[in-house]
Amino acid sequence: MLLLRRCHCLTRFGPLSALRHQTSPGVAVRLWSSSSSGGEDQGSYQRAHTPSWRHALAGLLAGTGAVLAYGLHQHKAEQADNVQTVEKTSPLPIFTQEEVTSHRSLENGVWVTYKGGVYDITEFVAMHPGGDKILLAAGGALEPFWALYAVHNQEHVLEILSEYKVGELSSEDVKKQQSVVSSDPYSSDPERHPGLRVNSLKPFNAEPPPELLSDTYITPSAIFFKRNHLPVPQVDPASYQLHVEGLPGGELTLSLEELKTRFPKHTITATLQCAGNRRSEMNKVKQVKGLNWGIAAISNATWSGARLRDVLLAAGYGPDVAQWACHVQFEGLDKDVTGTTYGASIPLNKAVSEEGDVLLAYEMNGENLPADHGFPVRVVVPGIVGARNVKWLGKIIVSAEESSSHWQQNDYKGFSPGTDWDTVDFKSAPAIQELPIQSAITTPADGAVVDRSAEEVMVKGYAWSGGGREVVRVDVSLDGGKTWQVAQLKTSDKEQEPRPSPLPGRAWAWKLWEVTAPLPPEAQELEIVCKAVDNSYNMQPDTVAPIWNLRGVLSNAWHRVKVKIREDESEE
C-alpha cells in the first residue's frame, strides 16, 4: 500500500522528524532497482480534485499511480524474497505490535511495520501519491498490501522507507506475523506463453516479440499483448451476471447464457492498442512514468458477442436517452484489496451508434475469451484506446457523467511536453478515447545485421489509426528519411485474397505492410524509418521530443531502426 516517491521529491518537505533514526549503510534494507518508470502523480490530482476515495485508492493500487510502476521494466519483483534482515546489533528501540497499533492516526502518528522494522511515516502521509489513503495500512504490516503489487520491490522505495525507521518489532510479534500466511492474490492467474516479453509480473503486463506480431494478420490469443491492472478474477460462467443500470431508465440483469441467446451474435475484427505503446522511445528523450512498453503493446483479433447497443435498448434506453445521458460507464470484476474495481467509460454516441460496433464480447478468435482477456465477457470498443475496453465486465452504467474511476479521471491523458508533475492539472485534459495514426517496424530489429550478399532487405511492420480511420499508405525509408518508397499493405494472411476495404469510418483493424528494397551499394549502416497516413491524411510526427509527455502516452513518432551491413569476407 505504501507508495514512496524518489528521494529528490522528499526535499521539498523539509527536514525529517528529529525522532526518526537514520539507518547506517549496513542496516539499510535494499531490494529494489533504481531505474524508474511508473504511473502518474495521483497526489497532484487529489490535491486539486475530489473523486470518490475508492477510485482514487484504485489508482494508488493499480500500478499507474505516481511511482507505482517505477522500474517495472527492470523486472526485479522476485527480489522481494531476498530482503536482508536488520542486524541484531541495531541500536534502535524495540516496540510491541500493540505499541505500533496505537499509532494509526495523524494525531498519534502513523506507524507501519515491514520485515520486522517499525517505521514512522507520519510526515510522508502528506506527500503520499494517494493522499491519506495510506492510512489503511496504519498501525499494521505493509506486507499484505505490498503482496498485491510486486512493483514495490524496487531499491529506491526501500531506501526512502529506511529514512523513516524508528525501531524494531519485538521478536515475539515478528513470529506472530510470520505465522500468518498471506495469500498471493495473483496465485490463480493463468499460465502465459513463454515467448511474451514481460514488463510487469504483478499485475501481469507483457507484449509479444515484434517479429511474431507481424507473422499473422490475426494475433493468436496466446501472444496477444496482456495489459492487466489488477489480479485476474476467477469468474464462474454459470453464476455470472451482467448488470445494466442508470438514471432515469430501466435496469437489466443478464446471465452469460441470456447474453448469448437473447441478442444476435455480431463479429468484428479489431485492433486494440495500449495508450503506452512505444513508451520506451519517450523514455529515451526524458524519463516518464509508466510501463516501459516497446512497439508491441498492440494486437489484432476477431471478436464476437452481443452489440452494446442492443443490450441498452433491451434495458429501456431508447433514442431519448441522449437527452440526459452523455456517457456509458463500465466496471470490471477485477478488484484491489479494498474491493475497488477497474472502471472506464466511453461517450454515449459511440455506445449506441449502429456504426460504433461496440461489443459485449464473449469470444476471441472463435473461442471463449481467455482469462487474461476478460473471460467470460469484456467490452470491445473498436477504434478506442485499450483502457476503455474493460475486461471481466460486471456492470454497465448509463450516466450523465464520465466514470469517476482513477483510470478515467487521473490516468490515460496527454499533456504538453512542458507540463511536469508539479504543474499538471488532470482536469485540463480530456480522457484519451480515439488514438492517433500509428505504425512501427517489426523486422528487422534495431541493431540487426544483414549480409551484403543478400543484396536486399525485407522490412515488415504494422499500421493502424484510431476512430475507424483507414490506413491508406505506409512510407518506408532506408536512409533516415531522405528518400522514400511505398510499402505493400496487407489486410489478411492470404497474399492473393485481400479483404475488401472497410466501410468508411469503420476501419477497426490494422494493416500489416512490407517492402523489399535493394541494399545501397556504399552504405554500411541503414536507418530504416516508417510512417503511416490515414484516410483523413493524418500523419505521424517525425520525432518524439515534440510529443513527449509526462505519462509517456500517445507515442507515435516515425519508428526508426538501425541495421548494419556486413561485408562479404574476401577470399584468400
C-alpha positions as CSV (number, residue, x, y, z in Angstrom):
1,M,0.0,0.0,0.0
2,L,2.8,2.3,0.8
3,L,4.0,4.1,-2.3
4,L,7.1,6.1,-1.9
5,R,8.5,8.8,-4.1
6,R,12.1,9.2,-5.3
7,C,14.4,10.9,-2.8
8,H,14.5,14.2,-4.7
9,C,10.8,14.6,-4.2
10,L,11.2,14.5,-0.5
11,T,13.5,17.5,-0.4
12,R,10.5,19.8,-0.9
13,F,9.1,18.9,2.5
14,G,11.8,20.0,4.8
15,P,13.9,18.1,7.4
16,L,12.7,14.8,8.7
17,S,11.5,14.4,12.3
18,A,14.2,14.5,15.0
19,L,12.6,11.4,16.4
20,R,13.4,9.4,13.2
21,H,16.6,7.3,13.3
22,Q,18.8,7.2,10.3
23,T,19.9,3.7,9.5
24,S,23.5,3.0,8.7
25,P,24.5,1.6,5.3
26,G,25.0,-1.8,6.9
27,V,21.5,-1.7,8.3
28,A,19.5,-0.2,5.4
29,V,17.2,-2.7,3.8
30,R,17.6,-2.9,0.0
31,L,15.5,-4.7,-2.6
32,W,14.7,-2.5,-5.5
33,S,16.2,-1.3,-8.8
34,S,16.8,2.4,-9.0
35,S,15.6,2.7,-12.6
36,S,12.2,4.4,-12.9
37,S,9.0,4.2,-14.8
38,G,5.6,4.4,-13.3
39,G,2.2,5.9,-13.3
40,E,1.0,9.4,-13.0
41,D,1.1,11.6,-9.9
42,Q,-2.1,10.7,-8.1
43,G,-1.2,13.0,-5.3
44,S,-1.2,16.0,-7.6
45,Y,-4.6,15.1,-8.8
46,Q,-6.1,14.6,-5.3
47,R,-4.9,17.9,-4.1
48,A,-6.9,19.6,-6.8
49,H,-9.8,17.3,-7.3
50,T,-12.2,15.2,-5.3
51,P,-13.2,12.0,-7.0
52,S,-14.5,9.2,-4.8
53,W,-11.8,7.9,-2.5
54,R,-12.3,4.3,-3.6
55,H,-11.4,5.1,-7.1
56,A,-8.6,7.3,-6.0
57,L,-7.3,4.4,-4.0
58,A,-7.7,2.2,-7.0
59,G,-5.2,4.3,-8.8
60,L,-2.9,4.1,-5.9
61,L,-3.0,0.3,-6.0
62,A,-3.3,-0.1,-9.7
63,G,0.2,0.3,-10.9
64,T,-0.4,3.6,-12.7
65,G,-0.1,5.9,-9.7
66,A,2.8,8.4,-9.2
67,V,5.5,5.8,-8.6
68,L,3.7,2.5,-8.9
69,A,5.5,1.3,-12.0
70,Y,8.9,2.8,-11.3
71,G,11.4,0.3,-12.7
72,L,8.9,-2.3,-13.8
73,H,10.8,-2.8,-17.0
74,Q,13.8,-3.9,-14.9
75,H,11.8,-6.8,-13.6
76,K,13.1,-7.0,-10.0
77,A,9.9,-8.4,-8.5
78,E,11.5,-11.7,-7.4
79,Q,14.0,-9.8,-5.3
80,A,11.4,-9.3,-2.6
81,D,12.2,-12.8,-1.2
82,N,15.8,-11.8,-0.8
83,V,15.3,-9.0,1.7
84,Q,18.1,-8.9,4.2
85,T,17.1,-8.7,7.8
86,V,18.2,-5.9,10.1
87,E,21.3,-6.7,12.1
88,K,20.7,-7.9,15.6
89,T,23.1,-5.2,16.8
90,S,20.7,-2.4,15.7
91,P,20.7,0.4,18.3
92,L,17.0,1.2,17.6
93,P,14.4,0.6,20.3
94,I,12.1,-2.4,20.4
95,F,8.3,-1.9,20.0
96,T,5.5,-4.3,20.5
97,Q,2.7,-4.7,18.0
98,E,0.3,-3.1,20.5
99,E,2.5,0.0,20.6
100,V,2.6,0.1,16.8
101,T,-1.1,-0.3,16.6
102,S,-1.6,2.7,18.8
103,H,-0.1,4.9,16.1
104,R,-2.6,4.8,13.4
105,S,-3.7,8.5,13.0
106,L,-2.1,11.8,12.3
107,E,-2.8,12.9,15.8
108,N,-0.9,9.9,17.3
109,G,1.5,9.4,14.5
110,V,1.2,6.9,11.6
111,W,3.4,3.8,12.1
112,V,3.7,0.7,10.0
113,T,5.9,-2.4,10.1
114,Y,7.8,-4.1,7.3
115,K,10.1,-7.2,7.6
116,G,10.4,-6.7,11.4
117,G,11.2,-3.0,11.2
118,V,9.0,-0.2,12.6
119,Y,8.5,3.0,10.5
120,D,7.0,6.3,11.5
121,I,5.6,7.6,8.2
122,T,3.5,10.5,9.7
123,E,5.4,13.1,7.6
124,F,5.2,11.0,4.5
125,V,1.4,10.8,4.6
126,A,1.2,14.4,3.4
127,M,3.3,13.8,0.3
128,H,1.9,10.3,-0.4
129,P,0.8,9.9,-4.0
130,G,-2.6,8.5,-2.8
131,G,-3.2,11.2,-0.2
132,D,-4.3,9.9,3.2
133,K,-5.4,6.5,1.8
134,I,-2.1,5.2,3.1
135,L,-3.8,5.2,6.4
136,L,-5.4,1.9,5.5
137,A,-2.0,0.3,6.5
138,A,-1.6,2.5,9.6
139,G,-0.7,0.5,12.7
140,G,-0.1,-2.7,10.8
141,A,2.1,-4.5,8.4
142,L,2.8,-3.5,4.9
143,E,3.3,-7.0,3.5
144,P,-0.4,-7.8,2.9
145,F,-0.7,-4.6,0.7
146,W,2.6,-5.0,-1.0
147,A,1.8,-8.6,-1.9
148,L,-0.7,-7.1,-4.3
149,Y,2.0,-5.2,-6.3
150,A,5.4,-6.7,-6.7
151,V,6.2,-3.3,-8.3
152,H,7.0,-2.1,-4.8
153,N,10.1,-4.3,-4.9
154,Q,12.5,-1.7,-6.1
155,E,15.5,-0.4,-4.3
156,H,14.7,3.3,-4.2
157,V,11.4,2.6,-2.5
158,L,13.0,0.8,0.4
159,E,15.8,3.4,0.6
160,I,13.2,6.0,1.2
161,L,11.3,3.8,3.7
162,S,14.5,3.3,5.7
163,E,14.7,7.0,6.4
164,Y,11.5,6.7,8.4
165,K,12.7,3.8,10.5
166,V,12.2,4.3,14.3
167,G,12.7,0.9,15.7
168,E,12.4,-2.9,15.6
169,L,9.3,-5.0,16.2
170,S,9.6,-7.4,19.1
171,S,10.8,-10.9,18.2
172,E,7.6,-12.3,19.6
173,D,5.4,-10.2,17.4
174,V,7.6,-10.9,14.4
175,K,7.0,-14.6,14.9
176,K,3.2,-13.9,15.1
177,Q,3.3,-12.0,11.8
178,Q,5.3,-14.8,10.2
179,S,2.8,-17.4,11.3
180,V,0.1,-15.6,9.4
181,V,0.2,-16.8,5.8
182,S,-0.9,-14.0,3.5
183,S,-2.4,-15.3,0.3
184,D,-1.0,-14.1,-3.0
185,P,-3.8,-12.5,-4.9
186,Y,-2.0,-13.5,-8.2
187,S,-1.7,-17.2,-7.3
188,S,-4.7,-18.0,-9.5
189,D,-3.5,-16.0,-12.5
190,P,-3.4,-18.1,-15.7
191,E,-0.3,-19.5,-17.3
192,R,1.2,-17.4,-20.1
193,H,3.1,-18.0,-23.3
194,P,6.8,-18.2,-22.5
195,G,7.6,-16.1,-25.6
196,L,6.0,-13.0,-24.2
197,R,8.3,-10.1,-23.1
198,V,7.2,-9.3,-19.6
199,N,7.0,-5.7,-18.3
200,S,5.4,-6.5,-15.0
201,L,4.6,-9.7,-13.2
202,K,2.1,-8.5,-10.7
203,P,-0.1,-7.3,-12.3
204,F,0.9,-9.1,-15.4
205,N,1.7,-7.0,-18.4
206,A,3.6,-8.3,-21.4
207,E,4.0,-7.9,-25.2
208,P,4.9,-10.4,-27.9
209,P,8.2,-10.3,-29.7
210,P,7.7,-7.8,-32.6
211,E,8.8,-10.4,-35.2
212,L,5.9,-12.6,-34.1
213,L,3.4,-9.8,-34.1
214,S,3.7,-9.3,-37.9
215,D,3.7,-13.0,-38.7
216,T,-0.1,-13.2,-38.8
217,Y,-2.9,-10.7,-39.5
218,I,-4.9,-12.2,-36.7
219,T,-2.9,-12.3,-33.5
220,P,-3.1,-15.6,-31.7
221,S,-4.7,-15.2,-28.3
222,A,-1.7,-16.6,-26.5
223,I,0.6,-13.9,-27.7
224,F,-1.9,-11.0,-27.9
225,F,-0.4,-8.3,-25.6
226,K,-1.6,-8.5,-22.0
227,R,-2.5,-5.4,-20.0
228,N,-3.8,-6.1,-16.5
229,H,-4.2,-3.5,-13.8
230,L,-5.2,-6.0,-11.0
231,P,-5.3,-9.7,-10.4
232,V,-7.2,-11.8,-12.9
233,P,-10.5,-12.6,-11.3
234,Q,-11.9,-16.2,-11.3
235,V,-15.4,-16.0,-12.6
236,D,-17.9,-18.9,-12.7
237,P,-19.7,-18.6,-16.0
238,A,-22.7,-20.5,-14.6
239,S,-23.3,-17.8,-12.0
240,Y,-22.0,-14.8,-13.9
241,Q,-24.3,-11.8,-14.1
242,L,-24.1,-8.6,-16.0
243,H,-25.9,-5.6,-14.5
244,V,-27.2,-2.7,-16.6
245,E,-28.4,0.4,-14.8
246,G,-28.7,4.2,-14.9
247,L,-31.0,7.1,-14.1
248,P,-33.5,7.7,-15.3
249,G,-34.0,4.4,-17.0
250,G,-34.5,0.7,-16.6
251,E,-32.4,-2.0,-15.1
252,L,-31.4,-5.3,-16.6
253,T,-29.5,-8.3,-15.3
254,L,-28.3,-10.9,-17.8
255,S,-26.7,-14.3,-17.3
256,L,-24.0,-15.4,-19.7
257,E,-26.5,-17.7,-21.4
258,E,-29.0,-14.9,-21.7
259,L,-26.4,-12.6,-23.3
260,K,-25.7,-15.3,-25.8
261,T,-29.2,-16.3,-26.7
262,R,-31.3,-13.1,-26.3
263,F,-29.2,-11.0,-28.6
264,P,-27.8,-11.5,-32.1
265,K,-24.2,-12.5,-32.3
266,H,-22.0,-9.9,-34.1
267,T,-18.4,-10.4,-35.1
268,I,-15.8,-7.8,-35.9
269,T,-12.0,-7.8,-36.4
270,A,-10.5,-5.0,-34.3
271,T,-7.1,-3.9,-33.2
272,L,-6.5,-3.0,-29.6
273,Q,-3.6,-0.8,-28.6
274,C,-2.4,0.3,-25.2
275,A,-2.0,4.1,-24.7
276,G,1.5,3.4,-23.6
277,N,2.6,1.5,-26.7
278,R,6.2,2.6,-27.7
279,R,6.6,4.4,-24.4
280,S,10.2,3.2,-24.3
281,E,11.0,5.7,-27.1
282,M,9.8,8.6,-24.9
283,N,12.0,7.3,-22.1
284,K,15.0,7.8,-24.3
285,V,14.1,11.5,-24.6
286,K,13.3,12.0,-20.9
287,Q,12.1,9.6,-18.2
288,V,8.4,9.2,-18.0
289,K,6.2,7.2,-15.6
290,G,4.6,4.0,-16.9
291,L,5.3,0.5,-18.1
292,N,8.3,0.5,-20.4
293,W,6.4,-0.8,-23.4
294,G,8.2,-1.5,-26.7
295,I,6.4,-1.4,-30.0
296,A,4.2,-4.5,-29.4
297,A,1.5,-3.3,-27.0
298,I,-0.9,-3.7,-29.9
299,S,-2.6,-6.7,-31.4
300,N,-5.4,-7.6,-33.7
301,A,-8.2,-10.2,-33.1
302,T,-11.6,-11.3,-34.2
303,W,-14.2,-10.6,-31.5
304,S,-17.8,-11.9,-31.2
305,G,-20.6,-11.1,-28.9
306,A,-23.7,-9.0,-28.4
307,R,-23.9,-5.4,-29.5
308,L,-23.9,-3.0,-26.6
309,R,-26.5,-1.0,-28.5
310,D,-28.9,-4.0,-28.4
311,V,-28.4,-4.6,-24.7
312,L,-29.0,-1.0,-23.9
313,L,-32.2,-0.9,-25.9
314,A,-33.4,-4.1,-24.1
315,A,-32.7,-2.3,-20.8
316,G,-35.0,0.5,-21.8
317,Y,-32.5,3.1,-23.1
318,G,-34.0,4.2,-26.3
319,P,-33.2,7.2,-28.5
320,D,-34.4,9.7,-25.9
321,V,-31.5,8.6,-23.6
322,A,-29.3,11.2,-25.2
323,Q,-31.5,14.0,-23.6
324,W,-29.9,13.3,-20.3
325,A,-27.0,10.9,-20.6
326,C,-23.6,11.5,-22.3
327,H,-21.5,8.5,-21.2
328,V,-21.7,4.8,-20.7
329,Q,-19.6,3.6,-17.8
330,F,-18.1,0.1,-17.4
331,E,-16.9,-1.7,-14.2
332,G,-14.9,-4.8,-14.2
333,L,-14.9,-7.7,-11.8
334,D,-11.2,-7.3,-11.1
335,K,-10.7,-5.8,-7.7
336,D,-8.0,-4.4,-5.4
337,V,-7.7,-5.1,-1.7
338,T,-10.4,-2.6,-0.9
339,G,-12.9,-4.0,-3.3
340,T,-12.5,-1.2,-5.8
341,T,-13.0,-2.4,-9.3
342,Y,-11.4,-1.3,-12.6
343,G,-13.5,1.3,-14.4
344,A,-13.7,3.4,-17.5
345,S,-16.3,5.0,-19.8
346,I,-16.9,5.9,-23.4
347,P,-19.2,8.6,-25.0
348,L,-22.8,7.6,-25.3
349,N,-22.9,8.3,-29.1
350,K,-20.2,5.7,-29.6
351,A,-22.0,3.2,-27.4
352,V,-25.4,3.4,-29.1
353,S,-24.4,4.1,-32.7
354,E,-25.2,1.4,-35.2
355,E,-21.8,2.1,-36.8
356,G,-20.0,2.1,-33.5
357,D,-19.8,-1.7,-33.4
358,V,-19.2,-1.8,-29.6
359,L,-19.4,-5.4,-28.4
360,L,-20.0,-7.2,-25.2
361,A,-17.7,-9.9,-26.4
362,Y,-17.6,-13.4,-25.2
363,E,-15.4,-14.9,-27.9
364,M,-11.9,-14.1,-29.1
365,N,-10.6,-15.6,-32.3
366,G,-13.5,-18.1,-32.5
367,E,-13.1,-19.4,-28.9
368,N,-14.3,-18.4,-25.4
369,L,-12.4,-15.4,-24.1
370,P,-9.1,-16.4,-22.4
371,A,-8.9,-15.5,-18.7
372,D,-6.3,-12.8,-19.4
373,H,-8.6,-11.2,-22.0
374,G,-11.7,-10.9,-19.9
375,F,-13.5,-14.2,-19.6
376,P,-16.4,-14.5,-19.6
377,V,-17.4,-11.1,-21.1
378,R,-15.5,-7.9,-21.9
379,V,-16.2,-4.7,-23.7
380,V,-14.6,-4.3,-27.1
381,V,-14.8,-0.6,-28.2
382,P,-13.2,-0.6,-31.7
383,G,-11.1,2.4,-32.6
384,I,-10.7,3.4,-29.0
385,V,-7.8,3.1,-26.6
386,G,-7.4,-0.2,-24.9
387,A,-8.0,1.2,-21.5
388,R,-11.7,1.7,-22.2
389,N,-12.1,-2.0,-23.4
390,V,-13.0,-3.1,-19.9
391,K,-12.4,-6.8,-19.2
392,W,-14.3,-9.2,-16.9
393,L,-17.3,-6.9,-17.3
394,G,-19.7,-6.8,-14.3
395,K,-21.7,-3.6,-14.7
396,I,-22.8,-1.1,-17.3
397,I,-24.0,2.3,-16.1
398,V,-25.7,4.8,-18.4
399,S,-24.8,8.2,-17.0
400,A,-24.6,11.9,-17.4
401,E,-21.0,11.8,-16.1
402,E,-17.8,10.1,-17.1
403,S,-16.6,7.3,-14.9
404,S,-15.1,8.6,-11.7
405,S,-12.5,5.9,-11.9
406,H,-8.9,6.8,-11.4
407,W,-8.2,5.3,-14.8
408,Q,-10.7,7.7,-16.4
409,Q,-10.0,10.8,-14.4
410,N,-6.4,10.6,-13.4
411,D,-4.7,8.5,-16.0
412,Y,-4.5,7.9,-19.8
413,K,-4.4,11.6,-20.6
414,G,-2.0,13.5,-22.7
415,F,-0.2,16.8,-21.8
416,S,2.2,19.3,-23.2
417,P,5.9,18.5,-23.2
418,G,6.3,21.4,-20.8
419,T,3.9,20.0,-18.2
420,D,5.5,18.3,-15.2
421,W,4.2,16.6,-12.1
422,D,4.3,19.9,-10.2
423,T,2.2,21.7,-12.7
424,V,-0.1,19.1,-14.1
425,D,-3.9,19.7,-13.9
426,F,-5.7,16.5,-14.8
427,K,-8.9,18.3,-15.4
428,S,-7.3,20.3,-18.1
429,A,-7.0,17.3,-20.5
430,P,-9.7,15.0,-21.8
431,A,-9.5,11.3,-21.3
432,I,-8.0,9.5,-24.2
433,Q,-10.5,7.8,-26.5
434,E,-9.5,7.6,-30.2
435,L,-5.8,7.0,-30.7
436,P,-3.7,8.8,-33.4
437,I,-2.2,7.3,-36.5
438,Q,0.5,4.7,-35.7
439,S,3.0,2.4,-37.4
440,A,6.1,0.5,-36.5
441,I,8.8,-1.7,-37.9
442,T,8.6,-5.3,-36.6
443,T,11.5,-6.7,-38.7
444,P,14.4,-6.2,-38.9
445,A,15.1,-5.4,-35.3
446,D,17.1,-2.5,-34.2
447,G,20.8,-3.5,-34.2
448,A,20.2,-6.4,-36.7
449,V,23.0,-7.3,-39.2
450,V,22.3,-8.2,-42.8
451,D,24.9,-9.7,-45.2
452,R,25.9,-7.7,-48.3
453,S,25.5,-10.9,-50.3
454,A,21.7,-10.8,-49.6
455,E,21.6,-7.7,-51.9
456,E,18.3,-6.7,-50.5
457,V,16.4,-6.3,-47.2
458,M,12.8,-7.0,-46.4
459,V,11.1,-4.6,-44.0
460,K,7.8,-5.5,-42.3
461,G,5.5,-3.8,-39.8
462,Y,2.0,-2.8,-38.8
463,A,0.0,0.4,-39.2
464,W,-3.3,1.4,-37.6
465,S,-5.3,4.5,-36.9
466,G,-7.9,5.2,-34.2
467,G,-11.5,6.2,-34.7
468,G,-12.1,3.8,-37.6
469,R,-9.9,5.8,-39.9
470,E,-8.3,3.6,-42.6
471,V,-4.6,3.4,-43.1
472,V,-4.1,4.2,-46.8
473,R,-0.3,4.4,-47.1
474,V,2.9,3.5,-45.4
475,D,6.1,5.1,-46.4
476,V,9.4,3.5,-45.8
477,S,12.9,4.9,-46.0
478,L,16.3,3.2,-45.7
479,D,18.3,6.4,-45.3
480,G,16.8,8.1,-42.3
481,G,14.0,9.8,-44.3
482,K,15.9,11.3,-47.2
483,T,14.2,9.1,-49.8
484,W,11.0,7.0,-49.5
485,Q,9.2,4.2,-51.1
486,V,5.6,3.0,-50.6
487,A,5.1,-0.3,-48.8
488,Q,2.6,-3.0,-49.8
489,L,-0.4,-3.2,-47.4
490,K,-1.9,-6.5,-46.3
491,T,-5.4,-6.9,-44.9
492,S,-5.3,-10.7,-44.5
493,D,-2.9,-13.6,-44.2
494,K,-3.6,-14.6,-47.8
495,E,-1.5,-12.7,-50.3
496,Q,-3.8,-13.2,-53.2
497,E,-7.1,-12.6,-51.4
498,P,-7.0,-9.2,-49.7
499,R,-10.1,-8.3,-47.7
500,P,-12.4,-5.7,-49.2
501,S,-11.9,-2.1,-48.0
502,P,-13.8,-1.5,-44.7
503,L,-16.8,0.7,-44.6
504,P,-15.9,4.4,-44.2
505,G,-15.3,5.2,-40.5
506,R,-15.2,1.5,-39.6
507,A,-11.7,0.5,-40.3
508,W,-11.2,-1.1,-36.9
509,A,-8.3,-3.5,-37.8
510,W,-4.7,-2.8,-38.6
511,K,-2.9,-3.3,-41.8
512,L,0.3,-5.2,-42.0
513,W,2.8,-4.0,-44.5
514,E,6.1,-5.0,-46.1
515,V,8.6,-3.7,-48.6
516,T,11.7,-5.3,-50.2
517,A,14.5,-2.9,-51.1
518,P,18.0,-3.3,-52.5
519,L,20.9,-2.6,-50.2
520,P,22.5,0.7,-51.1
521,P,25.9,-0.2,-52.6
522,E,28.1,2.1,-50.5
523,A,26.1,2.1,-47.2
524,Q,27.5,0.3,-44.2
525,E,24.5,1.1,-42.0
526,L,20.8,1.6,-42.7
527,E,18.5,3.9,-40.7
528,I,15.1,2.4,-41.6
529,V,12.1,4.6,-41.0
530,C,8.4,4.1,-41.4
531,K,5.5,6.5,-41.3
532,A,1.8,5.9,-42.0
533,V,-1.0,8.0,-43.4
534,D,-4.8,7.5,-42.8
535,N,-7.7,8.5,-44.9
536,S,-8.0,11.8,-43.1
537,Y,-4.4,12.4,-44.1
538,N,-3.3,12.3,-40.5
539,M,0.5,11.6,-40.5
540,Q,2.9,10.6,-37.8
541,P,5.3,13.3,-36.4
542,D,8.9,12.8,-37.3
543,T,10.4,13.0,-33.8
544,V,9.5,12.1,-30.3
545,A,10.5,15.2,-28.4
546,P,7.6,17.5,-29.5
547,I,5.0,14.9,-28.4
548,W,6.8,13.9,-25.2
549,N,4.5,13.9,-22.2
550,L,5.0,13.0,-18.5
551,R,2.9,9.8,-18.8
552,G,4.6,8.6,-22.0
553,V,1.3,8.0,-23.8
554,L,0.3,8.6,-27.5
555,S,3.9,7.8,-28.7
556,N,3.6,7.7,-32.5
557,A,6.6,9.3,-34.0
558,W,8.3,7.9,-37.0
559,H,9.6,4.5,-36.0
560,R,13.4,4.1,-36.6
561,V,15.7,1.1,-36.5
562,K,19.3,0.9,-37.4
563,V,20.7,-2.1,-39.3
564,K,24.4,-2.8,-40.0
565,I,25.5,-4.3,-43.3
566,R,28.2,-7.0,-43.0
567,E,30.6,-7.1,-45.9
568,D,31.4,-10.4,-47.5
569,E,34.7,-11.9,-46.3
570,S,37.3,-11.7,-49.1
571,E,38.7,-15.0,-50.4
572,E,42.4,-15.7,-49.8
